[in-house]
Amino acid sequence: MSELTLQQLVEGLPKSLLNATDRDIEGFQKIIEETIKLREGHRNLQKMVKNFSLSTIQRT
């Protein structure tokens, strides 16, 4: 899975975002914050599964 660079992310933003209201921007910011939390949670879950798998293999 490839991750987007900041430039790719910005280039993908609609031009209407430049004219967005403060309320729109706040909503977008919340979406970004939750996306970051979700991504961090996914990474943590992957680490936990990997560690669990490794510890299970070592016990057998």
N, C-alpha and C positions, 0 to 999 in steps of 0.2 A: 504494500500500500504506500503510495507516494504522498508526501505532505506538500501542501502549497506553500510557496514562498510568500512573504508579505506583499511583494510586488504583484504576484499573480492574484492574490486575494483582492487587492485594491483595484486592479484592472477589471476584475469581475463584478465590481459593485456597479449597480445601475446609476446613471447620471442623475436620476431623480433624487438620489440620496444627498446630493450636494444642496438641493433645495428643500430638504426635509425640515420639519419643525423640530423644536427642542424635544417635544414629546415623542416624535418619531425616532429621534436619535437615542433617547433614553430607552425606548423599547428595543431598538437594535442592539444597544449596549448590553441589555439584559440577555438577549439571545446569544451574543458572543460570550458573555461570562458563563452562561449555562453550558455552552458548547465546550468551553475550555474545561469546565468541571467534568463533563461527560468524558472528554478525551483522557483526562488524568485518571478518572475512575476506570476507564477501559484499560489503560496501561497498567494500573495497579492490579486489576483483575487478572491480566495476562501474567504478571509476575507471580501472583499467588498460585495460579494454576500450574505454572512451570515449576515453582518450588514444591508444590504438593506432588506433582508427578515425579519429580526427582527424588523426593523423600520416600515415596511409595516404591519406586524402583529399587532404591538402596535397601529397603526392608525385605525385599523378596530374594 
